[in-house]
């Protein structure tokens, strides 16, 4: 679920919104976006999504939950 939620934000943000913003900025200088930029942004969105999924799985490990209850109670799920 976490990876899906992250993907809903990361992919449109990095593949649609960010290129539009960058294009507007470079238009002011009379240039165009590099061809490979969208591939880099796709890789970034994929990496962010994968990292969020891995971190969510780690945070679900019982030992990690107990550690967070002890040392970082604001991150711990309710009992």
C-alpha positions in Angstrom: 0.0 0.0 0.0 2.8 2.4 0.9 4.5 1.9 -2.4 1.3 2.4 -4.3 0.5 5.6 -2.4 4.0 6.9 -3.0 3.8 6.1 -6.7 0.6 8.1 -7.0 2.5 11.2 -5.9 6.0 10.5 -7.3 5.2 9.5 -10.9 2.9 12.4 -11.8 5.0 14.9 -9.8 8.3 13.9 -11.3 7.1 13.0 -14.8 4.5 15.7 -15.5 4.8 18.6 -13.1 8.6 18.9 -12.7 9.3 18.8 -16.4 6.7 21.5 -17.0 8.3 23.7 -14.4 11.8 23.1 -15.7 10.7 23.8 -19.3 9.2 27.2 -18.2 12.5 28.1 -16.5 14.7 27.1 -19.5 12.3 28.8 -21.9 13.4 32.0 -20.3 17.0 31.2 -21.5 15.9 30.1 -24.9 16.8 26.5 -24.4 15.0 23.1 -24.4 15.0 20.3 -21.9 17.6 17.5 -22.5 16.2 14.4 -24.1 17.3 12.1 -21.2 15.7 14.2 -18.4 12.4 12.3 -18.5 14.3 9.0 -18.1 16.2 10.4 -15.1 12.9 11.5 -13.6 11.3 8.1 -14.2 14.3 6.5 -12.5 13.9 8.9 -9.6 10.2 8.2 -9.2 10.9 4.4 -9.4 13.6 4.7 -6.8 11.5 6.8 -4.4 8.6 4.3 -4.7 10.9 1.3 -4.1 12.5 2.9 -1.1 9.1 3.8 0.4 8.0 0.2 0.0 11.1 -1.2 1.6 11.0 1.2 4.5 7.3 0.4 5.1 8.2 -3.3 5.2 11.0 -2.7 7.7 8.8 -0.6 9.9 6.3 -3.5 10.1 8.9 -5.9 11.6 7.8 -6.7 15.2 11.3 -5.9 16.6 11.3 -2.5 14.9 7.9 -1.7 16.2 9.0 -2.5 19.7 12.2 -0.4 19.3 10.1 2.5 18.1 7.7 2.1 21.1 10.7 2.4 23.4 12.8 5.1 21.7 10.5 6.9 19.2 7.0 6.5 20.5 5.6 9.1 18.1 6.5 6.7 15.2 5.1 3.6 16.9 1.7 2.3 15.8 -1.0 2.0 18.5 -1.1 -1.3 20.4 
